[in-house]
Amino acid sequence: MGYYREGRQRFGPRRGPASFGPKPVEEGKEYEVDIKEISRRGEGIARVEGFVVFVPNTKAGDHVKVKVTKVANRFATAEVVQ
């Protein structure tokens, strides 16, 4: 009797870290991008094959060459290359 049964979990199986497959950008590589919008934190947002790249110190409309500094599951961060 009771709410819980042996071998069953109340809230379903726990999931591990999600993997979203191969990324279209690589850490350390350079890309030319167009900044399309600004994030809530004031960083420029570009996309490489739909993958979001945050670029600080840019504004919407900028066309810049960037170097990717970090790649996460759903986004990357980059810095402007002079």
C-alpha positions in Angstrom: 0.0 0.0 0.0 1.3 3.5 -0.3 1.9 6.0 -2.9 5.3 4.9 -4.1 5.9 1.5 -5.7 9.2 -0.2 -5.6 11.3 0.4 -8.7 9.3 3.4 -10.0 10.3 7.0 -9.7 7.7 9.6 -8.9 8.9 12.2 -11.4 10.2 10.0 -14.2 13.8 9.1 -15.1 16.6 11.6 -14.5 18.3 12.9 -17.5 22.0 13.5 -17.8 23.5 16.5 -19.7 21.8 17.1 -23.0 23.9 16.7 -26.1 22.7 18.8 -29.0 25.0 17.2 -31.7 27.9 18.8 -33.6 28.3 22.6 -33.4 28.8 24.7 -36.6 31.6 26.7 -34.7 34.8 25.7 -33.0 36.7 27.3 -30.2 39.7 29.2 -31.4 38.4 29.6 -35.0 37.6 32.9 -36.7 34.3 33.7 -38.5 32.8 36.8 -40.3 29.4 37.5 -38.9 26.6 40.0 -39.0 25.3 41.2 -35.7 21.5 41.0 -36.0 20.3 42.0 -32.6 21.3 42.8 -29.0 20.9 40.5 -26.0 19.4 41.6 -22.7 22.9 41.9 -21.3 23.9 44.2 -24.2 26.0 41.8 -26.2 25.6 41.5 -30.0 23.9 38.4 -31.3 25.1 36.7 -34.5 24.2 33.3 -35.9 26.4 30.8 -37.7 24.2 28.2 -39.4 21.5 29.1 -36.9 23.8 28.6 -33.9 23.8 31.7 -31.6 27.0 33.5 -31.0 27.2 36.3 -28.4 29.7 39.1 -29.2 30.4 41.8 -26.6 31.1 45.4 -27.6 29.1 45.2 -30.9 25.8 46.6 -32.0 23.0 45.6 -34.5 24.1 46.1 -38.0 27.8 45.5 -37.4 29.7 43.2 -39.8 32.7 41.9 -37.8 35.3 39.2 -37.8 35.2 37.2 -34.5 37.2 34.6 -32.8 35.2 32.0 -30.8 36.3 31.9 -27.2 33.8 29.3 -25.7 31.3 26.8 -27.2 28.4 25.6 -25.0 25.5 23.3 -25.9 23.2 26.0 -27.2 25.4 29.0 -27.8 29.0 30.3 -28.2 30.8 33.4 -27.1 33.3 35.3 -29.3 35.5 38.4 -29.3 36.0 40.9 -32.1 39.3 40.4 -34.0 41.0 43.6 -35.2 
